[in-house]
């Protein structure tokens, strides 16, 4: 079964550093998403991306964050000048369309620890 | 306001018994969908079941069924014949066709299956 691949699975970074989280969505999917889950809390929407532009973003997704689809396969989340409170699991997801019939699939996540 | 509420932070069930996990939601948008995801201790998000707001019948996927009561704005997950491997966090999530396909998650319910 097709899957969404995220790398790395774990990343430790120093406060103030920039990190790039990488995702390879399912190949025929058109919508891409990033979510965040702080340890022990619920999953929070960050941003959705369609047709090479952001289609929706949450209040969490401020100027510290950016997304990019640098080529035909990768989808990245960049966090500039990381803070301790950015420590979380970050999930990438993709869907063929905006509904279950189009297979909304999550990756296994990247656990980011900011020290 | 759009909101998803899971009022049961933790639940216990005996192996082989059925269990219902509650989910209520609030939205004025007539077009939405409801997902249930399982998150084991390893952290990945596993899709379980989906119900569209216009679906006439309750969704079923193997041992999982969704008790969808649209007028009451509830979408409870029923797991039949619980297994030890069902022990995990369970999240209810709502998505919106008109908002870039984002999902809004509930707080989650931690299910423990006892032998």
Interface residues (C-beta under 8 A of the other chain):
Chain A: X31 X33 X35 X41 X42 X43 X44 X45 X48 X50 X55 X56 X58 X89 X91 X93 X95 X97 X98 X99 X100 X104 X105 X106 X107 X108 X109 X111
Chain B: X33 X35 X37 X43 X44 X45 X47 X50 X52 X91 X93 X95 X97 X99 X100 X101 X102 X103 X104 X105 X106 X107 X108
